[in-house]
Amino acid sequence: MTNYILRFLDTSNIKKYTEKGGYEGLKKAIKMSPKEVIQEIKSSGLRGRGGAGFPTGIKWESLSNEKPAYIVCNADEGEPGTFKDRLLLESAPHLVIEGLIIAGYANQAEKGYIYI
């Protein structure tokens, strides 16, 4: 787990989350265009948390421009023997929500869902 994620563990309430800098990424993102957000994600080297570790920016960049668009956070915990999704949702739910909102903004999604 990255140090960034570790910073937000045990921030299940919004006050604790914002005290540790939560939602600052969202504030930055909404001052940018959706294309600029995608470029920022590409430049950061952010990768998915699944087994393939696919680059997030490339995934976002390849999405269709067809509307309506939806963002889905897969928190199914379907990989055998892992509990990474549950750990994040229980310990830092606002981190997941903030990421979902940024992804939705960057991809101009109409709605977002968390699949559990």
Secondary structure, DSSP 8 states (H G I E B T S, - for coil): --HHHHHHTT--SHHHHHHTTTTHHHHHHTTS-HHHHHHHHHHHT-B-SSTT--BHHHHHHTS---SS-EEEEE----STT--HHHHHHHH-HHHHHHHHHHHHHHTT-SEEEEE-
